Amino acid sequence: MAILKFRIYLEEDDSVYRDVAIRHTQHFLQLHKAILKAFEFDDKHPATFYRSNDHWQRGKEITLKKYPAKTYKVEPLLMESCTIGSEVNDPNQKFIYVYDFVKNWSFLVELINISKEENPKLEYPAVVRVEGIGPSQYGTKGLVGDKWAEIEEKYDLEKNLEGFGEEGESNESEEDDEVIDEEEKTDEL
């Protein structure tokens, strides 16, 4: 049984990716779920795959379900009934995966390896490599420059932290230390 390894890139940043190994007999629905799990997204929104060429142009659509508000040029295939092996025509096959049509998360999916040997320790599909900090689906991470980065705001509201004494007290500040250092230098001269 062939094992296909796909690299799933975040469209905006190719340094953020996940490698997923999957059997060629498994369905696109399982790949869809593996991608969501790999990027820590929930499973609450519509999604679709497009077969693609080397220029990342969208071709045949493989969708989670037929969406009534969407118009199709050609009747799409359904993820639950379409095996991955049936849509791989090239050893470098590419797909575009779009999740949440409002946020329009776009991922580039590229076949990077075909193997005949299964790893008995893995349950397929399996995330076999993680690179970069993935985006947060609902905005707790953000785009810094052209790279995704985690944006954290930390507030520590505990009393008696360094620099803060008991009520009414104040610890020496850095400014006080600088004044003392200047006085010592003056005394030495």
C-alpha positions in Angstrom: 0.0 0.0 0.0 1.4 3.4 -1.0 2.0 6.0 1.6 1.8 9.6 0.3 3.6 12.4 2.1 2.2 15.9 1.5 3.7 19.2 2.6 1.0 21.7 3.5 2.3 25.3 3.4 0.5 28.3 4.7 0.0 30.3 1.5 1.3 33.5 3.0 4.4 32.0 4.5 6.2 28.9 3.0 8.4 28.6 6.1 5.3 27.5 8.1 4.3 24.0 7.0 3.2 20.6 8.2 4.1 17.2 6.6 1.2 14.7 6.6 1.6 11.0 5.6 -1.6 9.3 4.4 -2.4 6.1 2.6 -3.4 6.5 -1.0 -6.6 4.6 -0.3 -7.8 7.1 2.3 -10.2 9.9 1.4 -9.8 13.6 1.1 -12.0 14.0 4.2 -9.3 12.3 6.3 -6.7 14.6 4.8 -8.9 17.6 5.5 -9.2 16.6 9.2 -5.4 15.9 9.4 -4.7 19.4 8.1 -7.0 21.0 10.6 -5.5 19.0 13.4 -1.9 19.9 12.3 -2.6 23.6 12.3 -4.8 23.4 15.4 -8.0 24.7 13.7 -11.5 23.7 14.6 -13.8 21.8 12.2 -16.7 24.3 12.1 -16.4 25.8 8.7 -16.7 24.8 5.0 -13.7 23.6 3.1 -12.6 22.5 -0.3 -9.6 21.1 -2.2 -8.7 22.0 -5.8 -6.4 19.9 -7.9 -3.6 22.3 -9.0 -0.7 22.5 -11.5 2.8 23.8 -11.0 1.6 27.4 -11.2 -0.9 26.9 -8.3 -3.9 27.4 -10.6 -7.2 25.9 -9.4 -8.6 22.9 -11.2 -11.0 20.1 -10.3 -12.8 20.8 -7.0 -13.1 18.2 -4.2 -15.4 19.7 -1.6 -16.6 18.8 1.9 -20.2 19.1 0.7 -22.1 20.8 -2.0 -22.7 24.3 -0.8 -26.0 25.9 -2.0 -24.7 29.4 -2.1 -21.8 28.5 -4.3 -22.0 28.1 -8.1 -20.0 25.4 -9.6 -18.6 25.4 -13.2 -18.2 21.6 -13.0 -19.9 19.3 -10.5 -17.4 18.8 -7.6 -16.2 15.6 -6.1 -17.0 15.0 -2.5 -14.2 14.5 0.1 -15.9 11.6 1.8 -16.0 9.5 -1.4 -12.9 10.6 -3.3 -9.7 8.7 -2.5 -6.5 10.6 -2.6 -4.8 8.1 -4.9 -7.5 8.6 -7.5 -6.6 12.3 -7.9 -2.8 11.9 -7.9 -1.7 11.9 -11.5 1.9 13.2 -11.0 4.7 12.4 -8.6 4.7 16.1 -7.7 1.0 16.5 -7.5 -0.3 19.8 -6.0 -3.6 20.8 -4.4 -4.9 24.0 -3.0 -6.9 23.6 0.3 -9.3 26.4 1.3 -10.8 26.4 4.7 -13.5 28.8 6.1 -14.7 30.8 3.1 -15.1 33.9 5.2 -11.6 34.0 6.5 -10.3 32.3 3.4 -7.5 30.3 4.9 -5.5 29.0 1.9 -2.9 26.2 2.1 -0.7 24.9 -0.7 -0.6 21.0 -0.6 2.3 19.4 -2.4 3.1 15.7 -2.7 6.8 15.4 -1.6 7.2 11.6 -1.2 5.7 8.3 -2.2 6.7 5.2 -0.2 5.6 1.6 -0.3 6.4 1.0 3.4 4.1 1.9 6.2 5.4 2.8 9.6 3.7 0.4 12.0 4.0 3.0 14.8 1.9 5.6 13.0 -1.8 5.8 12.7 -2.6 7.3 9.2 -3.1 10.0 8.4 -0.2 11.3 10.6 1.5 14.6 11.0 5.2 13.7 10.6 6.8 17.1 10.6 5.9 20.6 12.0 7.8 23.7 11.0 7.1 27.3 12.1 4.4 28.8 14.3 1.1 28.2 12.7 -1.5 31.0 12.5 -4.2 31.2 15.1 -7.6 30.6 13.5 -9.3 33.3 15.4 -6.5 35.9 15.8 -4.4 35.3 18.9 -1.4 35.2 16.6 -0.6 37.8 14.0 1.4 38.7 11.0 4.6 40.5 11.8 6.3 41.7 8.7 5.8 38.9 6.3 6.0 36.1 8.9 3.5 34.7 11.3 4.4 35.2 14.9 2.7 34.6 18.2 1.5 37.8 19.8 1.2 37.4 23.6 0.1 39.9 26.1 1.0 38.9 29.6 -0.4 40.6 32.7 0.8 39.6 36.1 -1.4 41.1 38.8 0.3 39.5 41.7 1.5 41.7 44.6 5.1 41.8 45.8 6.7 41.4 42.5 10.2 42.7 41.9 10.1 46.5 41.8 6.9 46.6 43.9 6.9 46.4 47.6 4.1 46.2 50.2 1.4 48.9 50.1 3.0 52.3 50.5 6.6 51.0 50.1 8.6 51.4 47.0 11.8 49.6 46.1 14.8 51.4 44.7 14.4 52.0 41.0 17.0 51.9 38.3 17.1 55.7 38.3 18.1 55.6 42.0 20.9 53.2 41.2 22.2 55.5 38.4 22.2 58.5 40.8 24.2 56.5 43.4 26.7 55.4 40.7 27.1 59.0 39.5 27.7 60.1 43.2 30.4 57.4 43.7 32.2 58.5 40.5 32.2 62.1 41.6 33.6 61.1 45.1 36.4 59.2 43.4 37.6 62.3 41.4 
